[in-house]
Amino acid sequence: MVLPLLAVLLVGIVKGGILFYDYVVLADAVATGARTLATNRGNGNGNPCTLGETALKNAAYNLNQSLMTIQPETFSGTGGSTCTALQPNDAVTMSATYPCDMNIPFLGSNFWPSCTLSSQTTVRIE
């Protein structure tokens, strides 16, 4: 009688651990992408926004890339930065979302059917 309840509890703990791991990977990847974008001003290596998005995707190698959504970069500050003209001391914000799967196989229930992980990082352009 207690075994089904313990099984559901164990599966919930495992799914919660996977959810937390995915969030930590996503947050680290967004921070890596933003840092790459902010430090590649004028290096001649290509478009800094493209470099930042590539760094974000490479850092999130454990996540399903086709499910991850990277929002367009936003810039703030008095320099009027854009992806092709970064100005020092402006700020850039990168963000990404990733769907989470909290379908726990207990009578076909899905506890969070629209669960989405999101992360956002703002860094100063150097």
N, C-alpha and C positions, 0 to 999 in steps of 0.2 A: 504494500500500500504506500509506503514511503518512497520506494524506488523511483516511480515516475516523477515525483516532486524533486527528488535529489538530482535526477537526470536533467530536468529542465533547469534547475539552478546551476548545475555544472556547465551546461551549454550556454546559459546566459553569461556566466563569468568568462568563458572562453570568447564568446562574441564581443563582450565588452572590452576585453583585452585587445582583440583585433581592431576594434573601433578606435581605441586609444592609440594604438601603434600607428594606424593610418593617419590619425590627426597629427601626431608628432612628426611623421615623415613629411606630411603636407606642409606643416608650419616651417620645418627646417628647409624644405625645398623653396618655399616662397622667400624666406630670408636670404638664401643663397642666390636666388635670381635677382633680388633687389640689390644685394651687395655687388654682384657682378655688373649690373647695369650702372650703378652709381660710380664704380671705380674705373670704368672703361671709357671715360670721356676723353676724346681726342687721341686714342691709342692707334687709330687707323686699322683696327681689326674688323671693321664692319659696323653695322647699325647696332648701337648699344642696347636698344630694346630687343632686337632679335637675339643678341648674345645673352641677355638676361633671361628671356623665355627659354632658350636652349639650356642654360644652366639650371633653370627651375626643373625642366623635364628630366635632365640627367640626374639631378639630385633626388627626384622622386621615382627612381627606377623600379622600386617595388610596387608602385601603384599602377593600375591599368591606365595607360596613357590615353586611350580612346575615351575614357570616362571623365578624365580631368578637364576642367574648363578654366582657362586662364583669361582673366578680364584684361582689357586694355589698360596700359599704364596711365596714371594720372600724375601731373606735375603741379607743384605749387611753389610759390616764391615770387620774388620781384624780377628775376632774370628772364622769365618767359621761356623756360626750357621746353624743348620738344624732343622727340626721339632722335632727330638728326642734329640737334644743336643743344647740347646740355650745358647749362650755366652753373658754375660753382656756387655753392651755398643754397641752391634751390633744393626742393625735396621731391622725391619720386615715390609713388605708392604702387606696389604690386600686390595683386590678390588672385587667389585661385580657389576653386571649389571642387569637391569630390563627393560622389554619393556614397552613402554607407549602407550596408546590408545588415539589418537587424531582424531578419526573418528567422525566428526561433521555431524549430519544428515541433510545436506542441499544439495539436488540434488545428493545424494550418493557420495559426495566428501570426501576424506581422505587427510587432509592437510599435515600430516607428516607420510607417510605409514611405514617408517622404523625408527621411533623414538625410541631411546634407552637411558635410564638413566644409568649413571655410576658414581661410587664413588670409591675413593682410599684414603687410609690413611696409613701413615708411622709413626711408633712409635719406640722409643728406648727400647730395651730389658733391663729390670731391673734385 
